[in-house]
Structure formats: structure tokens, C-alpha cells
Amino acid sequence: MCWITVGVSWTTAVNSSDIRNYLGFRWETTPCIVMWNCDYETDQREAVRAAMSEWNGVADTDGSGLVASYLTNYVDSLNEVNWAYFKSSPIARTRFNIVDGYIVDATISLTLMVDWSVGATAGAYDIQSAVQHELGHVLGIAHCHESGGPCSLGSCPNNVMSPTFGTNQVRTTLTSYDITTYQSIY
Amino acid sequence: MKKKLVLVFVILFAFLCSACEIPREEKSTVYSYGLWPYYTFEEACEVADLIIVGTVKSVDKTYLVPAIQNPNPKSPSHYMALTDLTISVEKTLKGVEQKEIRYTQEGGETRDTIYVCDEIYELKEGERALLFLSEGDSIITWSVITNYGVIPVDQNGKITVSSTFFPGKSEDARSVQTQMDVDAYAEVISTYLATASAE
């Protein structure tokens, strides 16, 4: 098993009623250190770190946002990035434990029911794209629209936080939806 | 005799404790958000092993399965909640015709926890729906192929479906919600499947 540590600096308070694309909960402390147990192979782990780095690059509204990702010898039962066997059909999932409106623990799991790749590969899903999407949820960001629901812009499928994803694709460039929603929360 | 009586009371007490439900507002909640496979209409018709219109006859108790390898029993987010439903099939558009099927949906409620799976329509007893299903690894229960593969039918026989979930459309187009008769949409699916199998 390997471990990934993420440090997050949050400086602004959130008024959830003003934020449309907000899941309704966030991490409480500012800054917050979220440490991850990650049970992947080396190249896959690097893809997870790359996903973290993309979010790390987004500044908070005051410009001080920082997420540092690195390996460390940390382990507990909180904040897992792991494989799972899903009976239902999502390819990736994030589950939260919420206490008083704040996230205290998040678990990201990728299903073993499909093929995974690092980068675009026919018939397989790109790990970084999927983990980056789930990390968006971990930060409290909702989908830009629900699949099957109205999608007002033709560009919605380009958002990292679009609810569906296809094989042989890479979707790791954060769009204005992804960035402004992050900045509206922190 | 006295010992037997005590034993009966202990068993009865244990049974009552296990049966008593925590009030809903006092239950903890585990929220779950996901990333779902994207399929065009054509791909969904191909991937689904079974496409039906049916009505939920009964809903079983929710049960938990590990959501990750080596879960910690003390962490609710390490588990996923599943609920099995029995669906009376009224129309089979693709797959082997059956009178009833068992369908596993994600989410549900246990004695002390509510598991909310936000992006997928949660079917309840008596509700009618059009479903795109796959066998997965099980021949006993079916699962939905993607979150927009559960399309509820309202009291008037109408469904609301994305304008992109039709033949020849893709996700790249702007989508709006279209309301139409479930029978008319079933006809769109049947016609497409007939054409596809003839090619």
C-alpha cells in the first residue's frame, strides 16, 4: 500500500445558499490536511497525484490556494483511494461521512468491473480523469448537470465535473465551471 | 424454570433492541456521488442485455457490501448500500422475456444510516419505469447500465427523456428535456433495434 498526502488551504467561508453548484458540504478546517491511503500500482498512483496537482493549481479567491501532494508513510482508515467491485454501474464513486455539514472522511473507489488505463486507450477508462472528477466531489463540487437532465451548453461534456465519461478519453483540463465552483466554495 | 424464564427475557430483549428503528432524523447519512459510463442511444441499446417497461412490485430490505477492498467496519463510507426490487415486466424491448425480474438499485436505508446516491432515480414500490439493464456478473439480479438508464413513467404514461438520448444524437449537442409517451419511446427503441439487427 502507498500513501498520498494532500494539503489544502482554504481561506474563505461558504454561504451554501448562494452557491448553485455546491454539494452542500465542505471540509471544515482552514487549512485542511487530507491524507489519502492509495492502493494502486506506481503508474496509477502517479496518475492520482497528477489529478491532485490539477486541483492544487487552482487558486482560492484570495490567491493563496495551495494543495501539495506527495507520498508519505501515513495510514489510517480514513480517506481511501481504492479499487472496488460495484454491483451497480458507476465507474467511480466518492462517499462521504458528514458531521454537522462538514466532510470528515471521503472514500474514492474505482470499479474493477471495467478496464483502466493511464492515458487514452481504446476500451479503457483513464484513471487520472476519473480520480480528478472524484476529487472535485471531495472538494464539495457538484456535477455541472445530471446526465439525462438538461445541459444548457454544448461544452458541458468537457467539464471535469460532467457526470459521464467514455472510454478512450482524457478529460483533465479544468474548465471555468470547475474552477469557479471551487473558488465559490473556498 | 427460573433460568428458562430469564433466558426467554434476554432473547426477547435482544430481539426488540435489534428490531427498534432509530428515528430517521437521528440517522447518519452517507452521501455518494459518482462518474457514470457515457453511452449514446445506440450504444445503450447495444450494451443493455435487457430493456423493459415494468412496475415495481416489491422492495426488499437494504443491505451493505464493501465499497473498497479491506473495508473498516467502523467507517460507513467504506460500504455501499444496495436494495433489491422485484419488477413485474409488462413489455420486453430487448432480451429474454420474463414475467418478473430482480433489479438491484444503489442506495437505501439501514437501521442507523441513510445512504444517498444522488444521481440515479430511486424506484419505489408501485412505480413504473423503462429500464436499460445489464446482467453484470449475476444471473439473479439485474443492474442499470448507466444512471440515465432508469426512466420513470408518470401516472399519465409519460416519460421525461433527454433530447440527446435518441438515435443519431450525441452528448455534444445542447440537450433539453423532452416529455413523451413511454409507448412512443418504446417504439423508437424497438424500431432502432429491428433496424440494427437487420443490418
Interface residues (C-beta under 8 A of the other chain):
Chain A: L23 F25 D39 S77 L78 E80 N82 W83 A84 Y85 F86 K87 S88 S89 P90 I91 A92 R93 T94 R95 F96 N97 I98 D105 A106 T107 S109 M113 V114 A130 H133 E134 H137 A142 H143 E146 S147 G148 G149 P150 C151 S152 L153 G154 P157 P163 T164 F165 G166
Chain B: S28 T29 V30 Y31 S32 Y33 G34 L35 W36 P37 Y38 V65 P66 A67 I68 Q69 N72 K74 S75 P76 S77 H78 M80 L82 T104 Q105 E106 E119 I120 S134 G136 D137 S138 T141 S143 V144 I145 T146 N147 Y148 G149 I151 V161 S162 T164 F165 E171 D172 A173 R174 S175 V176 Q177
